């Protein structure tokens, strides 16, 4: 894809034709489609569950808490389950190297694989601090599993969260993390899904590319804070959704005011028309939505 593609209505039209019910044309002649999921087209509308997890400094406790919630979500009928960014560790530049582990044989990856297999769900495993054993670099990495517990995709956060709002918050992921360099999508029997992590949502191109390549949803494990959350958390999800006529879901950790980083919470699922299907407050819990409605 190059810059010329951005001005080609045919690409937009072809992407929209993957979805049902074209109802008219938007600006520049791009097709507008009804709100309906590929999951329903295939006769397999299935619910998604976002787990807004309370995260502590105790990694084994975090893994156990995640497992309990994944199994609960599956028992309530979810077929796609999502955990939050840094679900296994506190969020902070000092914590990333301390908690980092390999995605080949780390404790978190093994635990996530077992969760997916035992729950029989597709599991988007939030993110973990990943240490690449080949060069010792640390990444913010999402691992994704099928219902057999097999690792089917990984996404290293592409856009690192470097921010300085005077008098409110300064955070520099790049102090200890390395940026990823690829976009991530994965196939299921229900349709194709794209994945980003937190700050990735501020950039429209990954979602646009995912939609053009047939994805019906973008999922973002994320941990916005008490400054950026009220301003942009819901706004960005709705923008990515309506821009691309796709579902968007963002899964946050629960807020802990005793932690060094205060997450906004408010995990949210948005429909292709930019409508909020489900959301929550700052506390630990699970939200559900049927991506076929």
TAMO-V324577 format. One record per helix or strand of 3 or more residues. SS is the DSSP state (helix for helix, strand for strand). FROM is the first residue (numbers start at 0). LEN is the number of residues. If there is no record, write none. Layout:
ss->{SS,SS}
from->{FROM,FROM}
len->{LEN,LEN}
This chain:
ss->{helix,helix,strand,helix,strand,helix,strand,helix,strand,helix,helix,strand,strand,strand,strand,strand,strand,helix,strand,strand,helix,helix,strand,helix,strand,strand,strand,strand}
from->{2,8,21,26,30,37,46,58,77,92,106,121,127,137,150,161,168,172,183,190,197,203,214,227,246,267,275,284}
len->{5,9,4,3,3,4,6,17,5,7,13,3,4,8,6,4,4,3,5,7,5,9,7,17,5,3,4,6}
